[in-house]
Every structure is written in structure tokens, then in C-alpha cells.
Amino acid sequence: MAHQQEEIFQEFRNAIERLVPLTPKEVIDEAKKLAEGLESNEASTPEQIRQALVYIGRKEFPYRKAYLELCAGDEEARLQEIVLHKLDDATKALLEPVTKYGVHILDFVKSSQFEEFSDDAKVAIDNAIRVAHDLVNRQCDERAASRAESYKTLVAHWALEAENVQKLIDVLKDMAERDPQWRDEILSRARQFENGFSMIEEDPTREAVEKEISYWAGVLGDSESAGETVE
């Protein structure tokens, strides 16, 4: 029998599957153990699952950001090149009017125009994209592994950035306690930023949280918090 929170657990499992290569084994093992423990408990709540996702996501954040910084610069171009190389001439010709105007294949397959292609063409393109993803990921793994020192430095940088973002979120939480009128709304915004660490939401950024702090400082008439930054 499926868990009553099955939909959220599926997101958790998908997030674990997407953990970037070079994520430490202990982080992966802890994520799996947490997910399994929560799923085996029928009383697990969405809030407990959310907190687990945020907890693991914050640990994974520096490794993912470092990995992407090393590998993602030309990833889309390399992926598209591989896809086109894998297709036969007839299918490739269908995509030429698209790619010559700078539309990336990954964007095009999400469009209604792609649905107008024949089933055979759509299957061929989807299969080529899947193969290309595997090849690009393998190349990226090798690139990151061969630049271990750079990767290590980037991990340290992004770990510090995650700490700084969390400190700013904590400032926002503290501001919520200064006026009951705005408390729930401010805490809701802080929660949204924290959810960004969950691996299934958009990453929180220092700039976005600082902007939010500045906004609420204006609402609360708090000039001290308006200038809140983290070195």
C-alpha cells in the first residue's frame, strides 16, 4: 500500500537520483536513510519530509554548485552537437530550421511544434537526447575529477555561500518577531527561501534574501536591518 505522502516521497526519491556525481557517499547514504526512515513511518508528515529535503539539500548544495560551475559552461552546446550527430539525415533536417535560429533542442522538444513531428521522429530525438545526456554527464564527471583541486576550492566557496544565505534567512526570521501584523507573511517568505535548498525548488541566493530584508526593513521602519549583509 502506497504511503499517504507518496507524491512527496517520489519527489524525494527523484531528488536523490539527481544528486550530482562527486557528491560524497556519506551525503547520499544519509539522504537514502532519511527517505527510507520517513517512508517506513505511516505517521510521517509533509513538514517532516520538507525538513529532510532542506537538510539534505543544504548539504548537497556546495557540491552541486561546484560541479555545475566546472562542467555546465558549454554543456548545452555539447549536448546539442551529440544529439544532431546521433540522428539520421532526415530527422536532422527536421531540426535544422529550429537550430539555425538559435533555439536549443531541449527547449524545442517542450514546445507544441515538436508534437507535430511523427512518432518515429519524436522517439529518435528523445533517444538521442537520452544518449547525449549520458555522454555529457560522463564527460563532466571526468572533467571534474581531473580538476580535483579546482573542484575542492569551489565546494569550499559554495559551502560558505550556503552558510551566508542561511544567516540572512535567519535575519529575516528574526524580523518576523518585530511586528505581529507581518509575522506570518515574513516567515512564509523565509520558508520559501529555505525550501530553495530542498533540491526540488529554485536555489536561494544572497541577493534575493538581501532584497527581501531590505523590503521588510522599509515596511517595519528598521534602518538597521535594511543594511544587513553577510561577508
Residue frames as a rotation matrix with the C-alpha (Angstrom) as fourth column:
MET 1
0.574 0.819 0.000 0.00
0.819 -0.574 0.000 0.00
0.000 0.000 -1.000 0.00
ALA 2
-0.107 -0.629 0.770 1.36
0.573 -0.672 -0.469 3.38
0.813 0.390 0.432 -1.00
HIS 3
-0.601 -0.186 -0.778 2.25
0.765 -0.417 -0.491 5.88
-0.233 -0.890 0.392 1.72
GLN 4
0.471 0.873 -0.128 -0.26
0.811 -0.486 -0.325 8.71
-0.346 0.049 -0.937 2.13
GLN 5
0.534 -0.374 -0.758 2.56
-0.287 -0.924 0.253 11.12
-0.795 0.083 -0.601 1.29
GLU 6
0.342 -0.417 0.842 3.62
0.673 0.734 0.090 9.10
-0.656 0.536 0.532 -1.78
GLU 7
0.824 0.014 0.567 3.75
0.483 -0.539 -0.690 12.12
0.296 0.842 -0.451 -4.11
ILE 8
0.786 -0.563 0.255 6.24
-0.616 -0.748 0.247 13.95
0.052 -0.351 -0.935 -1.86
PHE 9
0.385 -0.657 0.648 8.29
-0.160 0.644 0.748 10.79
-0.909 -0.391 0.143 -1.35
GLN 10
0.602 -0.152 0.784 8.53
0.759 0.413 -0.502 10.37
-0.248 0.898 0.364 -5.11
GLU 11
0.872 -0.314 0.375 9.96
-0.124 -0.884 -0.451 13.89
0.473 0.347 -0.810 -5.30
PHE 12
0.574 -0.675 0.464 12.45
-0.664 -0.053 0.746 12.92
-0.479 -0.736 -0.479 -2.58
ARG 13
0.399 -0.408 0.821 13.48
0.372 0.890 0.261 9.77
-0.838 0.202 0.507 -4.49
ASN 14
0.763 -0.087 0.641 13.84
0.616 -0.207 -0.760 11.74
0.199 0.975 -0.104 -7.72
ALA 15
0.840 -0.464 0.282 15.96
-0.501 -0.862 0.074 14.36
0.209 -0.203 -0.956 -5.94
ILE 16
0.422 -0.695 0.582 18.27
-0.348 0.469 0.812 11.64
-0.838 -0.545 -0.044 -4.62
GLU 17
0.503 -0.190 0.843 18.61
0.711 0.645 -0.279 10.21
-0.491 0.740 0.460 -8.12
ARG 18
0.793 -0.131 0.595 19.65
0.377 -0.662 -0.648 13.67
0.479 0.738 -0.476 -9.37
LEU 19
0.777 -0.599 -0.195 22.41
-0.047 -0.364 0.930 14.17
-0.628 -0.713 -0.311 -6.79
VAL 20
0.731 -0.499 -0.465 25.41
-0.644 -0.282 -0.711 15.23
0.224 0.819 -0.528 -8.84
PRO 21
0.658 -0.625 -0.420 28.37
0.518 0.780 -0.350 12.91
0.547 0.012 0.837 -9.30
LEU 22
-0.419 -0.900 0.122 31.14
0.340 -0.280 -0.898 13.57
0.842 -0.334 0.423 -6.76
THR 23
0.350 0.544 0.763 28.57
-0.710 -0.378 0.595 14.18
0.612 -0.749 0.254 -4.04
PRO 24
-0.643 -0.688 0.336 30.20
-0.740 0.444 -0.505 12.44
0.199 -0.574 -0.795 -1.05
LYS 25
-0.514 0.405 -0.756 28.92
0.090 0.902 0.422 8.93
0.853 0.149 -0.501 -0.40
GLU 26
-0.818 0.189 -0.544 28.05
0.571 0.144 -0.808 9.81
-0.074 -0.971 -0.226 3.19
VAL 27
-0.716 0.597 -0.362 25.65
-0.527 -0.802 -0.282 12.53
-0.459 -0.011 0.888 1.97
ILE 28
-0.400 0.551 -0.733 23.99
-0.684 0.353 0.638 10.12
0.610 0.756 0.235 -0.48
ASP 29
-0.625 0.114 -0.772 23.75
0.387 0.904 -0.180 7.38
0.678 -0.411 -0.610 2.16
GLU 30
-0.882 0.298 -0.366 22.27
0.245 -0.373 -0.895 9.79
-0.403 -0.879 0.256 4.69
ALA 31
-0.587 0.689 -0.426 19.71
-0.803 -0.564 0.195 11.00
-0.106 0.456 0.884 2.15
LYS 32
-0.364 0.430 -0.826 18.62
-0.334 0.768 0.547 7.43
0.870 0.475 -0.136 1.37
LYS 33
-0.755 0.029 -0.655 18.46
0.557 0.556 -0.617 6.51
0.347 -0.830 -0.436 5.06
LEU 34
-0.854 0.451 -0.260 16.36
-0.187 -0.732 -0.655 9.58
-0.486 -0.511 0.710 5.85
ALA 35
-0.428 0.707 -0.563 13.97
-0.867 -0.145 0.477 8.90
0.255 0.692 0.675 2.97
GLU 36
-0.427 0.227 -0.875 13.60
0.020 0.970 0.242 5.23
0.904 0.085 -0.419 3.89
GLY 37
-0.884 0.048 -0.465 13.03
0.467 0.134 -0.874 6.04
0.020 -0.990 -0.141 7.56
LEU 38
-0.714 0.645 -0.272 10.34
-0.517 -0.749 -0.415 8.58
-0.471 -0.156 0.868 6.82
GLU 39
-0.347 0.590 -0.729 8.65
-0.793 0.230 0.565 6.37
0.501 0.774 0.388 4.24
SER 40
-0.605 0.078 -0.793 8.51
0.252 0.963 -0.097 3.41
0.756 -0.258 -0.602 6.64
ASN 41
-0.842 0.315 -0.437 6.64
0.380 -0.229 -0.896 5.59
-0.382 -0.921 0.074 9.15
GLU 42
-0.271 0.829 0.489 2.98
0.898 0.036 0.438 5.94
0.345 0.558 -0.754 8.23
ALA 43
0.547 0.510 -0.664 2.76
0.767 -0.623 0.154 8.98
-0.336 -0.593 -0.732 10.52
SER 44
-0.566 -0.823 -0.050 5.37
0.713 -0.518 0.472 10.98
-0.415 0.232 0.880 8.56
THR 45
0.476 0.753 -0.453 4.08
0.460 -0.653 -0.601 14.45
-0.749 0.078 -0.658 7.75
PRO 46
0.703 -0.192 0.684 4.72
0.615 -0.317 -0.722 16.68
0.356 0.929 -0.105 4.74
GLU 47
0.843 -0.400 0.359 6.54
-0.485 -0.854 0.187 19.10
0.232 -0.332 -0.915 7.05
GLN 48
0.507 -0.682 0.527 8.93
-0.213 0.493 0.843 16.35
-0.835 -0.540 0.105 8.24
ILE 49
0.431 -0.316 0.845 9.64
0.817 0.534 -0.218 15.39
-0.382 0.784 0.488 4.65
ARG 50
0.851 -0.097 0.517 10.17
0.209 -0.839 -0.502 19.03
0.482 0.535 -0.694 3.69
GLN 51
0.761 -0.579 0.293 12.63
-0.600 -0.453 0.660 19.49
-0.249 -0.678 -0.692 6.53
ALA 52
0.387 -0.612 0.690 14.53
0.258 0.790 0.556 16.36
-0.885 -0.037 0.464 5.46
LEU 53
0.585 -0.117 0.802 14.73
0.807 -0.007 -0.590 17.62
0.074 0.993 0.090 1.88
VAL 54
0.877 -0.260 0.405 16.01
-0.232 -0.966 -0.117 21.01
0.421 0.008 -0.907 3.02
TYR 55
0.655 -0.635 0.410 18.54
-0.420 0.146 0.896 19.35
-0.628 -0.759 -0.171 5.36
ILE 56
0.264 -0.553 0.791 19.97
0.634 0.717 0.289 17.08
-0.727 0.425 0.540 2.64
GLY 57
0.701 0.074 0.709 19.72
0.667 -0.419 -0.616 19.79
0.251 0.905 -0.343 0.00
ARG 58
0.901 -0.407 0.149 21.77
-0.433 -0.857 0.281 22.20
0.013 -0.317 -0.948 2.09
LYS 59
0.327 -0.807 0.492 24.47
-0.142 0.472 0.870 19.54
-0.934 -0.354 0.039 2.44
GLU 60
0.200 -0.195 0.960 24.42
0.829 0.555 -0.060 18.78
-0.522 0.808 0.273 -1.29
PHE 61
0.925 0.339 -0.172 24.24
0.223 -0.850 -0.477 22.44
-0.308 0.402 -0.862 -2.38
PRO 62
0.388 -0.819 -0.424 28.02
-0.617 -0.572 0.540 23.19
-0.684 0.052 -0.727 -2.45
TYR 63
-0.438 -0.555 0.707 28.84
0.114 0.746 0.656 20.00
-0.892 0.368 -0.263 -4.37
ARG 64
0.288 0.637 0.715 26.15
0.847 0.179 -0.501 20.64
-0.447 0.750 -0.488 -6.97
LYS 65
0.932 0.078 -0.354 27.07
-0.039 -0.949 -0.312 24.29
-0.360 0.305 -0.882 -7.47
ALA 66
0.033 -0.994 -0.106 30.78
-0.549 -0.107 0.829 23.42
-0.836 0.031 -0.549 -7.75
TYR 67
-0.330 -0.101 0.939 30.05
0.481 0.837 0.259 20.61
-0.812 0.537 -0.227 -10.19
LEU 68
0.611 0.657 0.441 27.89
0.726 -0.242 -0.644 22.80
-0.316 0.714 -0.625 -12.39
GLU 69
0.764 -0.371 -0.528 30.39
-0.352 -0.925 0.142 25.64
-0.541 0.077 -0.837 -12.33
LEU 70
-0.305 -0.933 0.189 33.12
-0.353 0.295 0.888 23.32
-0.884 0.204 -0.419 -13.58
CYS 71
-0.699 -0.039 0.714 31.02
0.392 0.814 0.429 21.50
-0.598 0.579 -0.554 -16.13
ALA 72
0.128 0.966 0.225 27.96
0.739 0.059 -0.671 23.39
-0.662 0.252 -0.706 -17.26
GLY 73
-0.228 -0.251 -0.941 29.52
-0.175 -0.940 0.293 26.26
-0.958 0.231 0.170 -19.19
ASP 74
-0.551 -0.018 -0.834 29.35
-0.830 -0.088 0.550 24.52
-0.083 0.996 0.033 -22.59
GLU 75
-0.729 0.239 0.641 27.12
-0.027 0.926 -0.377 21.62
-0.684 -0.292 -0.669 -21.62
GLU 76
0.314 0.948 -0.043 24.10
-0.070 -0.022 -0.997 22.64
-0.947 0.317 0.060 -23.70
ALA 77
0.342 -0.251 -0.905 26.17
-0.915 -0.307 -0.261 23.20
-0.212 0.918 -0.335 -26.82
ARG 78
-0.742 -0.670 -0.027 27.93
-0.665 0.730 0.156 19.84
-0.085 0.133 -0.987 -26.42
LEU 79
-0.458 0.650 0.606 24.65
0.059 0.702 -0.709 18.05
-0.887 -0.289 -0.360 -25.79
GLN 80
0.551 0.708 -0.442 23.04
-0.377 -0.261 -0.889 19.51
-0.744 0.657 0.123 -28.90
GLU 81
-0.052 -0.672 -0.739 26.07
-0.998 0.018 0.054 18.59
-0.023 0.741 -0.672 -31.00
ILE 82
-0.878 -0.271 0.395 25.86
-0.321 0.945 -0.064 14.98
-0.356 -0.183 -0.916 -29.80
VAL 83
-0.034 0.956 0.291 22.12
0.015 0.292 -0.956 14.79
-0.999 -0.029 -0.024 -30.45
LEU 84
0.565 0.244 -0.788 22.49
-0.702 -0.360 -0.615 16.00
-0.434 0.900 -0.032 -34.03
HIS 85
-0.434 -0.820 -0.374 25.36
-0.901 0.404 0.160 13.58
0.020 0.406 -0.914 -34.61
LYS 86
-0.783 0.135 0.608 23.19
-0.136 0.915 -0.379 10.65
-0.608 -0.379 -0.698 -33.45
LEU 87
0.211 0.976 -0.046 20.25
-0.195 -0.004 -0.981 11.41
-0.958 0.216 0.190 -35.76
ASP 88
-0.170 -0.183 0.968 19.80
0.865 0.443 0.236 10.23
-0.472 0.878 0.083 -39.33
ASP 89
-0.929 -0.334 0.157 19.85
0.366 -0.777 0.512 12.87
-0.049 0.534 0.844 -42.07
ALA 90
-0.333 0.881 0.336 16.07
0.428 -0.176 0.887 13.01
0.840 0.439 -0.318 -42.47
THR 91
0.508 0.519 -0.688 15.40
0.835 -0.102 0.540 13.61
0.210 -0.849 -0.485 -38.78
LYS 92
-0.340 -0.732 -0.591 18.29
0.780 -0.570 0.258 16.03
-0.525 -0.373 0.765 -38.52
ALA 93
-0.810 0.054 0.584 16.80
0.433 -0.617 0.657 18.03
0.396 0.785 0.477 -41.42
LEU 94
0.250 0.967 -0.039 13.60
0.686 -0.149 0.712 18.48
0.683 -0.204 -0.701 -39.41
LEU 95
0.530 -0.093 -0.843 15.58
0.781 -0.333 0.528 20.25
-0.330 -0.938 -0.104 -36.71
GLU 96
-0.447 -0.824 0.346 17.73
0.894 -0.418 0.161 22.47
0.012 0.382 0.924 -38.93
PRO 97
-0.059 0.457 0.888 15.10
0.355 -0.822 0.446 25.25
0.933 0.341 -0.113 -39.24
VAL 98
0.892 0.399 -0.210 14.96
0.298 -0.174 0.938 25.29
0.338 -0.900 -0.274 -35.44
THR 99
0.469 -0.777 -0.421 18.63
0.765 0.118 0.633 25.15
-0.442 -0.619 0.649 -34.51
LYS 100
-0.266 -0.636 0.725 19.79
0.901 -0.431 -0.048 27.64
0.343 0.640 0.687 -37.13
TYR 101
0.214 0.406 0.889 17.80
0.040 -0.912 0.407 30.35
0.976 -0.052 -0.211 -35.33
GLY 102
-0.590 -0.661 0.464 19.42
-0.420 -0.240 -0.875 29.51
0.690 -0.711 -0.136 -32.02
VAL 103
0.434 0.766 0.474 16.61
-0.866 0.208 0.455 27.52
0.250 -0.608 0.754 -30.44
HIS 104
-0.641 -0.711 0.289 18.10
-0.766 0.617 -0.179 24.74
-0.051 -0.336 -0.941 -28.32
ILE 105
-0.512 0.416 -0.752 16.80
-0.200 0.794 0.575 21.21
0.836 0.444 -0.323 -28.91
LEU 106
-0.791 0.185 -0.583 15.97
0.595 0.457 -0.661 20.77
0.144 -0.870 -0.472 -25.21
ASP 107
-0.689 0.581 -0.433 13.69
-0.241 -0.747 -0.620 23.82
-0.684 -0.323 0.655 -25.40
PHE 108
-0.572 0.458 -0.680 12.16
-0.793 -0.100 0.601 22.77
0.207 0.883 0.420 -28.70
VAL 109
-0.727 0.283 -0.626 11.07
0.156 0.955 0.251 19.31
0.669 0.084 -0.739 -27.50
LYS 110
-0.726 0.500 -0.473 8.92
0.524 -0.043 -0.851 21.03
-0.446 -0.865 -0.231 -24.85
SER 111
-0.713 0.407 -0.571 7.07
-0.517 -0.855 0.037 23.05
-0.473 0.321 0.820 -27.49
SER 112
0.295 0.914 0.280 3.83
-0.264 0.360 -0.895 22.32
-0.918 0.190 0.347 -29.34
GLN 113
0.404 -0.204 -0.892 5.76
-0.915 -0.109 -0.389 22.27
-0.018 0.973 -0.230 -32.64
PHE 114
-0.701 -0.709 0.080 7.65
-0.711 0.703 -0.002 19.18
-0.055 -0.058 -0.997 -31.53
GLU 115
-0.349 0.657 0.669 4.33
-0.164 0.660 -0.734 17.39
-0.923 -0.365 -0.122 -31.04
GLU 116
0.580 0.565 -0.587 3.65
-0.637 -0.134 -0.759 17.85
-0.507 0.814 0.282 -34.77
PHE 117
-0.421 -0.788 -0.449 6.59
-0.906 0.382 0.180 15.58
0.030 0.483 -0.875 -35.65
SER 118
0.311 0.462 -0.831 5.90
-0.459 0.838 0.294 11.94
0.832 0.290 0.473 -36.49
ASP 119
0.934 0.072 0.351 6.07
-0.347 0.420 0.839 9.41
-0.087 -0.905 0.417 -33.66
ASP 120
0.695 -0.717 0.050 9.20
0.703 0.664 -0.255 7.87
0.150 0.212 0.966 -35.19
ALA 121
0.079 -0.675 0.733 10.96
0.263 -0.695 -0.669 11.24
0.962 0.246 0.123 -35.32
LYS 122
0.494 0.168 0.853 9.98
-0.674 -0.546 0.498 12.10
0.549 -0.821 -0.157 -31.75
VAL 123
0.983 -0.149 0.111 11.22
0.049 0.784 0.619 8.73
-0.179 -0.603 0.778 -30.46
ALA 124
0.445 -0.866 0.227 14.51
0.764 0.235 -0.602 9.09
0.468 0.441 0.766 -32.36
ILE 125
0.059 -0.396 0.916 15.09
-0.138 -0.912 -0.385 12.59
0.989 -0.104 -0.109 -30.95
ASP 126
0.735 0.269 0.623 14.14
-0.636 -0.048 0.770 11.57
0.237 -0.962 0.136 -27.41
ASN 127
0.904 -0.427 -0.016 16.50
0.417 0.874 0.252 8.58
-0.094 -0.234 0.968 -27.58
ALA 128
0.206 -0.860 0.467 19.33
0.611 -0.259 -0.748 10.74
0.764 0.440 0.472 -28.94
ILE 129
0.275 -0.042 0.961 18.82
-0.531 -0.839 0.116 13.24
0.801 -0.542 -0.253 -26.11
ARG 130
0.952 0.113 0.284 18.96
-0.302 0.503 0.810 10.44
-0.051 -0.857 0.513 -23.54
VAL 131
0.625 -0.778 0.067 22.22
0.769 0.598 -0.229 9.10
0.138 0.194 0.971 -25.00
ALA 132
0.109 -0.580 0.808 23.64
0.264 -0.766 -0.586 12.63
0.958 0.277 0.069 -25.20
HIS 133
0.662 0.185 0.727 22.82
-0.596 -0.459 0.659 13.27
0.455 -0.869 -0.194 -21.55
ASP 134
0.947 -0.314 0.064 24.70
0.218 0.779 0.587 10.13
-0.235 -0.542 0.807 -20.54
LEU 135
0.335 -0.866 0.370 27.74
0.843 0.101 -0.528 11.10
0.420 0.489 0.764 -22.61
VAL 136
0.180 -0.225 0.958 27.80
-0.103 -0.972 -0.209 14.69
0.978 -0.061 -0.198 -21.37
ASN 137
0.864 0.178 0.470 27.45
-0.474 -0.022 0.880 13.56
0.167 -0.984 0.065 -17.77
ARG 138
0.783 -0.622 0.014 30.32
0.600 0.761 0.246 11.11
-0.164 -0.184 0.969 -18.19
GLN 139
0.111 -0.745 0.658 32.49
0.644 -0.450 -0.618 13.81
0.757 0.492 0.430 -19.77
CYS 140
0.415 0.132 0.900 31.56
-0.410 -0.856 0.314 16.16
0.812 -0.499 -0.301 -16.95
ASP 141
0.996 -0.073 0.060 32.47
-0.014 0.514 0.858 13.57
-0.093 -0.855 0.511 -14.32
GLU 142
0.441 -0.884 0.153 35.87
0.893 0.415 -0.175 13.12
0.091 0.213 0.973 -15.92
ARG 143
0.089 -0.383 0.920 36.42
0.295 -0.872 -0.391 16.86
0.951 0.306 0.036 -16.17
ALA 144
0.687 0.233 0.688 35.54
-0.524 -0.497 0.692 17.48
0.504 -0.835 -0.220 -12.55
ALA 145
0.940 -0.342 -0.003 37.65
0.265 0.723 0.638 14.53
-0.216 -0.600 0.770 -11.37
SER 146
0.270 -0.891 0.366 40.66
0.897 0.094 -0.431 15.70
0.349 0.445 0.825 -13.37
ARG 147
-0.250 -0.294 0.923 40.38
0.009 -0.954 -0.301 19.15
0.968 -0.067 0.241 -11.81
ALA 148
0.160 0.374 -0.914 40.09
0.793 0.503 0.345 17.93
0.588 -0.779 -0.216 -8.24
GLU 149
-0.628 -0.472 -0.619 41.78
0.761 -0.539 -0.362 20.94
-0.163 -0.698 0.697 -6.65
SER 150
-0.899 0.365 0.240 39.58
-0.219 -0.852 0.476 23.41
0.378 0.376 0.846 -8.50
TYR 151
-0.036 0.928 -0.371 36.53
0.124 0.372 0.920 21.36
0.992 -0.013 -0.129 -7.53
LYS 152
-0.084 -0.073 -0.994 37.60
0.959 0.266 -0.101 21.30
0.272 -0.961 0.048 -3.88
THR 153
-0.926 -0.307 -0.217 38.08
0.352 -0.911 -0.213 25.08
-0.133 -0.274 0.953 -3.87
LEU 154
-0.648 0.745 0.156 34.67
-0.340 -0.467 0.816 25.63
0.681 0.476 0.556 -5.44
VAL 155
0.058 0.656 -0.753 33.00
0.559 0.603 0.568 23.32
0.827 -0.454 -0.332 -2.92
ALA 156
-0.451 -0.311 -0.837 34.51
0.885 -0.274 -0.375 25.37
-0.113 -0.910 0.399 -0.07
HIS 157
-0.994 0.087 0.072 33.32
-0.067 -0.968 0.242 28.61
0.091 0.236 0.968 -1.73
TRP 158
-0.347 0.935 -0.072 29.75
-0.287 -0.033 0.957 27.36
0.893 0.353 0.280 -2.16
ALA 159
-0.079 0.262 -0.962 29.64
0.831 0.550 0.082 25.85
0.551 -0.793 -0.262 1.34
LEU 160
-0.782 -0.256 -0.569 30.44
0.543 -0.727 -0.419 29.30
-0.307 -0.637 0.708 2.73
GLU 161
-0.861 0.503 0.077 27.85
-0.343 -0.685 0.643 30.85
0.376 0.527 0.762 0.44
ALA 162
-0.112 0.841 -0.529 25.20
0.307 0.536 0.786 28.43
0.945 -0.074 -0.318 1.73
GLU 163
-0.291 -0.070 -0.954 26.08
0.956 0.009 -0.292 29.44
0.029 -0.997 0.065 5.30
ASN 164
-0.961 -0.134 -0.244 25.83
0.148 -0.988 -0.042 33.12
-0.235 -0.077 0.969 4.42
VAL 165
-0.580 0.814 -0.002 22.46
-0.250 -0.176 0.952 32.68
0.775 0.553 0.306 2.74
GLN 166
0.003 0.586 -0.810 21.15
0.696 0.581 0.423 30.80
0.718 -0.565 -0.406 5.76
LYS 167
-0.629 -0.288 -0.723 22.37
0.742 -0.499 -0.447 33.58
-0.232 -0.817 0.527 8.08
LEU 168
-0.952 0.305 -0.001 20.41
-0.284 -0.883 0.375 36.09
0.113 0.357 0.927 6.02
ILE 169
-0.229 0.900 -0.372 17.31
0.068 0.396 0.916 33.88
0.971 0.185 -0.152 6.12
ASP 170
-0.179 0.095 -0.979 17.71
0.945 0.292 -0.144 33.80
0.272 -0.952 -0.143 9.91
VAL 171
-0.955 -0.134 -0.266 17.83
0.197 -0.954 -0.225 37.62
-0.223 -0.267 0.938 9.92
LEU 172
-0.634 0.773 -0.015 14.54
-0.393 -0.305 0.868 37.60
0.666 0.556 0.497 8.04
LYS 173
-0.055 0.598 -0.800 13.04
0.573 0.675 0.465 35.19
0.817 -0.433 -0.380 10.59
ASP 174
-0.577 -0.234 -0.782 14.11
0.805 -0.326 -0.496 37.49
-0.139 -0.916 0.377 13.42
MET 175
-0.975 0.217 0.050 12.43
-0.196 -0.943 0.270 40.41
0.106 0.254 0.961 11.69
ALA 176
-0.356 0.897 -0.263 9.14
0.129 0.325 0.937 38.48
0.926 0.299 -0.232 11.71
GLU 177
-0.124 0.274 -0.954 9.04
0.948 0.318 -0.032 38.71
0.294 -0.908 -0.299 15.50
ARG 178
-0.903 -0.352 -0.246 9.09
0.414 -0.866 -0.279 42.53
-0.115 -0.353 0.928 15.49
ASP 179
-0.641 0.743 -0.194 5.52
-0.743 -0.663 -0.086 43.06
-0.193 0.089 0.977 14.35
PRO 180
-0.521 0.488 0.700 2.64
0.083 0.845 -0.528 40.56
-0.849 -0.217 -0.481 14.77
GLN 181
0.413 0.747 -0.521 0.87
-0.443 -0.335 -0.832 42.15
-0.796 0.574 0.192 11.82
TRP 182
0.459 -0.320 -0.829 3.54
-0.874 0.008 -0.487 40.97
0.162 0.947 -0.276 9.37
ARG 183
-0.117 -0.620 0.776 4.89
-0.767 0.552 0.325 37.94
-0.630 -0.557 -0.540 11.23
ASP 184
0.336 0.318 0.887 3.22
0.120 0.919 -0.375 35.19
-0.934 0.232 0.270 9.19
GLU 185
0.997 0.069 -0.042 3.97
-0.028 -0.188 -0.982 36.81
-0.076 0.980 -0.185 5.84
ILE 186
0.341 -0.940 -0.025 7.66
-0.933 -0.335 -0.132 37.34
0.115 0.068 -0.991 6.66
LEU 187
-0.180 -0.387 0.904 8.02
-0.563 0.794 0.228 33.79
-0.806 -0.469 -0.361 7.98
SER 188
0.706 0.497 0.505 6.36
0.149 0.594 -0.791 32.49
-0.693 0.633 0.345 4.82
ARG 189
0.854 -0.455 -0.252 8.97
-0.445 -0.390 -0.806 34.27
0.269 0.800 -0.536 2.70
ALA 190
-0.051 -0.896 0.442 11.78
-0.978 0.134 0.159 32.91
-0.202 -0.424 -0.883 4.90
ARG 191
0.140 0.206 0.968 10.33
-0.189 0.966 -0.178 29.42
-0.972 -0.159 0.174 4.49
GLN 192
0.973 0.232 0.019 10.26
-0.013 0.134 -0.991 29.83
-0.232 0.963 0.133 0.70
PHE 193
0.424 -0.891 -0.161 13.94
-0.847 -0.328 -0.418 30.73
0.319 0.314 -0.894 0.70
GLU 194
-0.245 -0.511 0.824 14.78
-0.780 0.609 0.145 27.73
-0.576 -0.607 -0.548 2.89
ASN 195
0.569 0.539 0.621 12.76
-0.041 0.773 -0.633 25.49
-0.821 0.335 0.462 0.60
GLY 196
0.771 -0.337 -0.541 15.17
-0.629 -0.270 -0.729 26.55
0.100 0.902 -0.420 -2.13
PHE 197
-0.312 -0.918 0.246 17.74
-0.942 0.332 0.042 24.27
-0.120 -0.219 -0.968 -0.51
SER 198
0.189 0.539 0.821 15.39
-0.593 0.729 -0.342 21.30
-0.782 -0.422 0.458 -0.90
MET 199
-0.760 -0.568 0.316 16.74
-0.055 0.541 0.839 20.10
-0.648 0.620 -0.443 -4.29
ILE 200
-0.372 0.686 0.626 13.27
0.914 0.389 0.117 20.47
-0.163 0.615 -0.771 -5.83
GLU 201
0.780 0.566 -0.267 12.96
0.524 -0.824 -0.217 24.28
-0.343 0.029 -0.939 -5.72
GLU 202
0.621 -0.548 0.561 14.94
0.252 -0.538 -0.804 27.17
0.742 0.641 -0.196 -7.16
ASP 203
-0.130 -0.785 -0.605 18.20
0.917 0.137 -0.375 27.81
0.378 -0.604 0.702 -5.28
PRO 204
0.861 0.332 -0.385 18.09
0.473 -0.801 0.366 30.69
-0.187 -0.498 -0.847 -2.79
THR 205
0.084 -0.855 0.511 20.56
0.719 -0.303 -0.625 33.49
0.690 0.420 0.590 -3.48
ARG 206
-0.469 -0.358 -0.807 22.17
0.837 -0.472 -0.277 36.03
-0.282 -0.806 0.521 -1.22
GLU 207
-0.988 0.051 0.149 20.91
0.018 -0.904 0.428 38.87
0.156 0.426 0.891 -3.45
ALA 208
-0.259 0.965 -0.048 17.29
0.122 0.082 0.989 37.70
0.958 0.250 -0.139 -3.29
VAL 209
0.199 0.329 -0.923 17.29
0.924 0.251 0.289 37.37
0.327 -0.910 -0.254 0.51
GLU 210
-0.703 -0.505 -0.500 19.05
0.638 -0.759 -0.130 40.73
-0.314 -0.411 0.856 0.97
LYS 211
-0.827 0.462 0.319 16.42
-0.081 -0.661 0.746 42.35
0.556 0.592 0.584 -1.25
GLU 212
0.111 0.904 -0.414 13.67
0.445 0.327 0.833 40.78
0.888 -0.277 -0.366 0.87
ILE 213
-0.110 -0.249 -0.962 15.32
0.990 -0.109 -0.085 42.00
-0.084 -0.962 0.259 4.07
SER 214
-0.955 -0.294 -0.031 15.57
0.286 -0.946 0.152 45.50
-0.074 0.136 0.988 2.63
TYR 215
-0.461 0.860 0.217 11.90
0.022 -0.233 0.972 45.45
0.887 0.453 0.088 1.67
TRP 216
0.360 0.666 -0.653 10.69
0.657 0.317 0.685 44.37
0.663 -0.675 -0.323 5.10
ALA 217
-0.487 -0.570 -0.661 13.06
0.857 -0.459 -0.236 46.77
-0.169 -0.682 0.712 6.83
GLY 218
-0.923 0.200 0.328 11.22
-0.037 -0.895 0.444 49.52
0.382 0.398 0.834 4.97
VAL 219
-0.002 0.986 -0.167 7.84
0.125 0.166 0.978 48.15
0.992 -0.019 -0.123 5.99
LEU 220
0.432 0.137 -0.892 8.93
0.831 0.323 0.452 47.83
0.350 -0.936 0.026 9.61
GLY 221
0.850 -0.181 0.495 10.82
-0.213 -0.977 0.010 51.13
0.482 -0.114 -0.869 9.63
ASP 222
0.795 -0.594 0.119 14.01
0.190 0.431 0.882 49.26
-0.576 -0.679 0.456 10.54
SER 223
0.796 -0.516 -0.316 17.02
-0.585 -0.521 -0.622 51.05
0.156 0.680 -0.716 9.07
GLU 224
-0.015 -0.842 0.539 19.47
-0.824 0.316 0.471 48.70
-0.567 -0.437 -0.698 10.80
SER 225
0.063 0.094 0.994 18.18
0.190 0.976 -0.104 45.58
-0.980 0.196 0.043 9.05
ALA 226
0.923 0.328 -0.202 17.95
-0.104 -0.292 -0.951 47.41
-0.370 0.899 -0.235 5.72
GLY 227
0.423 -0.847 -0.323 21.74
-0.878 -0.295 -0.377 47.37
0.224 0.443 -0.868 5.53
GLU 228
0.422 -0.220 0.880 22.08
-0.484 0.766 0.423 43.75
-0.767 -0.604 0.217 6.66
THR 229
0.578 -0.327 -0.747 24.70
-0.645 0.378 -0.665 41.87
0.500 0.866 0.008 4.64
VAL 230
0.828 -0.382 0.410 26.97
-0.028 0.703 0.711 38.91
-0.560 -0.600 0.571 5.25
GLU 231
0.199 -0.839 -0.506 30.61
-0.930 -0.325 0.173 38.97
-0.310 0.436 -0.845 4.30
